[in-house]
Amino acid sequence: GDVYKRQHRNIGGVFDFYFFYAGTAESVLVDYHDLIGRPYLPPLWSMGYHQCRYGWKTLDKVKEVVGKFEENDLPLDVVWADIDYMKDYADFTVDPVRYAGLKEFVENLHTKKMRWVPIIDAGLKYDKNDKYYILGEKNNAFIKSAKTKSVLIGKVWPGPAVFISWYSPYAKTLWKLGLQDLYKQVAFDGIWLDMNEIANFCYGECPPHTQAQVLSLRRRLGADPHDPAEFDNLPYRPGNCDPTQKTVSMTGYHYSENDFQDRVRKEYNTHSLWNLYESMVTHEFLAETFKQRPYVLTRSNFPGSGLYTTKWLGDNYSRWEFLRYSIVGIFNYQLFGMAFTGSDMCGFMESTNEELC
């Protein structure tokens, strides 16, 4: 009969291969979903109409939008909050001026059987006086830089930022503490996880270090003065792109307890798992807090994410071709085991129009 071959040319990394053999494509999908886990059942209210927009700079603007829905007798089940509600775009905070009265506003939504879901970004604000940075640094809960042997610093919406290492025994505690602190300020109903590829406005880490700065810093820290370039100059770059483009360095390393873990737990090997662990811990927190089916929405995902989170396709444009892409994406994610998947209706970037909506 016919001979089928599959060839891999690998440049390193950790590989787990699973082979499925069945009579039909449907049977293969059933076996695949049995392996990675079937999609969890989200709460009934999440099936309703959701309204969200980046750029609602004040709570008054949100009230205006909700008021228009009520004025025109339009259905509205869930109000979402992008990063506008945060103080200086820092996770687990509420701006006390622009969003003064948010707690009471959400309580009022609840009396009308509406829900409120805020966004949480992956990067925590890098501030040596910040509660979460102090606890995370003290308990070795952040990804570290192979260049400096200290906490890896990136940059996202709050400015300089650090990123949790989910392998740390303290990571789950730190993340749940942040969510609990936010819940004390405003009683949210679900969590929207964004920027969790991990996204980073710097290439690899920042500020960019010159070779002389790196050698000087590593000597002061008593580290090997040789700058590790293990993954900086790969023999093959997918898409001919810098692997650190808009993300953390592939040489960044995670919490480890032995030599084997130290070799394996580098971003080069673990990068795509970050969002999965974040979704798992967030799902767990919501289930523990509400004692009912949690609602989590993520931008980034990994095989098995459907057990813990729903999915949206990320920022799109208000163009017809992106409407077409969204249909393909939604159907694809059914194959990937994420049944609850959607995209931004009307588009996110640029100006939309009535027909497109």
N, C-alpha and C positions, 0 to 999 in steps of 0.2 A: 504494500500500500504506500501511500504518500508518506514521506518523512518530513516532519516539522522540526525546525531548529530555532532556538532562541539564543542569541549571543549577548553576553554582558562584558563590557570593558570597564572595569571598576578602578577607581583611583583611591580606594580606601573606604573606611566607614564600617558600620555594623549592619549585617544583613540577616533578616529572618525571611525565609522563603516558604510559602504554602502553595501547594498545588491542588487544584480542584478538578476532579474528573466526573462528569455527569452527562447524561444523555441530551440535556437541553440547556440553553442559556439560563432559563428560569431556575432549573435545579442547581446550577452553579451559584446563582445569586442567593438561593435559600441556604446553601452550605456556607457561603461567605458571610451572610448575616448571622448564621448560627455561631460562627467563629468570633466575629467582632462584637456581637451583641445586638439585639434588636432595638429599634428606637423606643425611647421611653415615652410614656403618655403624658403630655403637658396638661395643665389645668384647662377646664372648659372655657374660662373667660379669655384665654389667649387666642381663641378662635374668632374673636370679635373684631371690631374695627379699631385700628391703631393709628394714632396721629403723632408725628414727630417732625421736628425741623431743627437743624443747626442754625444758630443765630438768634434764638429767643434770649436776648441779653438781660431781660428783666422778667420777674414774675408777672408783672402787669401785662406783658405781651402774651404770656401763656394764658392768663385769665381772659384776655381779649379773644384769643383763638377758641378757647373752650366756650366762651359766651356766644360766639358766632354759630357754633354747632347747635347750641341750645336754642338760640334765636330762630334758626332755620329748621328746627326739629329734625336734625340729622343724627344718626346713631353714632355714639362714641363710647367705646369700652375701655380703652387704654390710652393714657397720656404719657408720652415718653420725654425724657430730658437728656439732651446732649450735654457736652461739657460746660455749657453756659452757666449751669447752676452752681458749679464749683467755685471755691475761693482760690483764685490764681491758678485754676485748672489742676488743682491737687486732688488726688483721690481721697475719698472718705470725708470731704469737707462740703459745706454749703456756704455760699457767699452771704454774709450777714446783712449786706446793704441791698444789692441788686435782687436778691431772693429772700428778703425779709418776709416772714409770714408763710414760708413754704410748708411748714409742718401743718398749720391750720388749713391751708389750701388743699393739701392731700387728704386730710381728715374729712373735708367737705366733699371731695371726690368720692370717698368711700361711702358717704351717706347716700350718694346717687348710684351706688354699685359700679363705680368706675375704679380703675386701677392706675397706679403710677409706677413707672419703671425707669430708673436712672442708669446712665452709662458709667462704667468703670474702665479706666485704661490700664494697660499692663505696667507702665513705668511709674514707680513711686518717686515723689519729689526728693531730689538730693539736697538735703539741708541738714547740717550737723546738729541743728537745734530741733529738728522735726522728730516727733515721737516715734514714727514708724521706722525712720532711718536709724535712730538710736538703738531701738530694740533689734532691728534686723542686723545691723552691723555687729552689735554685741553678741548675738547668737549665731553668727556666721550663716545668715540666711539669704545672702545675695550672690549673684554670679560675680566672679572675680576676673580681673584682667591678667592674662598671661604676661603682659608687658610690664605691669607695675606690681603684680602680686598683691594688689589691694582691690577694693570694690570697683567693678567695671562701671564707668559712668557714661551714660548715653544722653540723649536729649529728646524730649517729647514736649507735649503742650505746656507743662509747668516749667520748662527749661531743663536744666541738668536733672537727670533721672537715674535711678538704679532699678534693677530687675531681680525679682525673687528667684532663688534656686530651689525648685520644688523638691529636691533631694534632701534638703536640710530638714532635720527633725522639727525645727521651729517654724518652717515655712507655713504650714497649715495654720498654726496658732496665730501667726502674724496676719495672714490674710483674713481669717475669721474675726480677729480683733478689729480690723479696719471696717469690715462690713457691719459688725455689731455697733461700732461707734457711729457709723452713718445711720443705722436703723434707729438709734436713740434720738437722732436729730430729726429724722423724717421716716415715717413708716412706709417704706417702699414695698412693692408686691412681687417684684422679680428683679433680675439683674441683666444688664446688657454689657457684654464683654467685648471691648474693641482694642485695636492696636496690638493684638496678641499673637502676631506672627513670630517673633516680636518685632514691632516697628520701632525705628530709631532714626531720628533726623540726621544723625552723624553716621559716617561710614565706619562701622565697627565699634568705635568708642570715641569719646571726645573729652577734653579738647585734644586735637591731634598732637601726638608727641613726636618731636624730632628724635632721631637716633641718639643724639647726645643726651637729651632729656631722659630717655628711657634708661640708658646705661647708668646715668647718674642716680636716678631714683632707685633702680634695682640694687645698686651698690649700697646706698643708704639703708635699704631694707634688709641687707644681708643676703640678697637673692643672687642667683646665677646671673652674672653681668651680660650674658649672651641673650640677645633679644630672640625669643622663639618665633620662628617663621614657618612653623610646621604646616600651616594651612594658608599662609599668605600668598604663596605662589604655586597654585595648583597646576598640574600639567594639563588639565582640561577644565574649562569653565562652562557650565551649561548656559547656552545662549550667549556665550562670550561676555558674560556679565561678572562684575566684581561680586564675589559671594558675600561681601560685607555691605553691599549697597542697601541703604535704608534699613539695616538691621544690626544686631550685635556681632561682634567679632567671632569668627569661627574658632579662634583660639581661646575664647572665654571659657572658664571652667567652673564646675559646680562643686557643691559640698561632696566630700568623699571621706571614707573611713579606712581605706587600705590602698595599696599600690595599684591593684587592678581597677578599682573604681576611679582612682586618680587618672589612669590612662584612658579610660573609656568615657568618663563624664565630662566631655568637652562639647561645646556648642556644635562642633562639626558632626558629632554623633547624635546629639540629643535635641537639636534645634526644633524639629517639627513636633516634639512631644510637649513643649512648653504650654501650648494652648489646651491640650488635653488635661493636663494636671490642674490647670486653672479652672477649667470647666467642672472637673470632678469635685474640687474643694468648694466651689461656689454652690454647686448643686447640693452638696452635703450640708452646707450652712443653711440654705433655704429650707431643706427638708427638716432639719433639726429645729429651726425657728418657727416654722408655720405648721408643722405636723400634717402637711398635705403635699400634694404633688407640686414640686417647684417649677418655676419658669426661668430658664436661662437662655439667652440668645448670644451667639458668638459670631465673630467675623472669620476667625481662623479655626481650622479643625484638623483632625487626624482620624484614621480608621478606628472606630469605636466611640467617637464623640457623640453619636446619636443616642448613646445610653444616658447621657448627662445634659445635653443641650440641644436647642433648636439652632437654626442656621439662617443668616441672611447673607446675600451675595456681595456685600460691601458697597462702597461708593460707586455710583454709576452716573451716567450723563442723561440729561433730558433730551434724548434723541431716539428716533424710531429704531435704529440698529441696536440700541441697548435694550429696548423692549424685547427684540428678537433674541438677543443673547440671554436675557433673563429666563425665557421659556426653556431654552436648552439647559441652562444651569440648574433650574428647579428640577427638571426631569433627571438630569445626571445625578443629583444628590439623592434621589430615590434609590438609585443603584448603589450609592455609597452608604446607604443605611441611615440617612437623615431625612425622615419623612416630612417633618415640619420645616420647610425651607421656603424663603420668599425673597423678594427684592424690593428696593425703594420704588413704590408706585410714583409715577410722574417724573422720576429721576431725582438725583441729589444735586448734581452740579449743573450750572447754567440755568436758564429760565425755561420753564415748561409752558404748556398751552393746554387749553380745555380738551381738545381732541385727544392728545396723548394721555391725559389722565383718565 
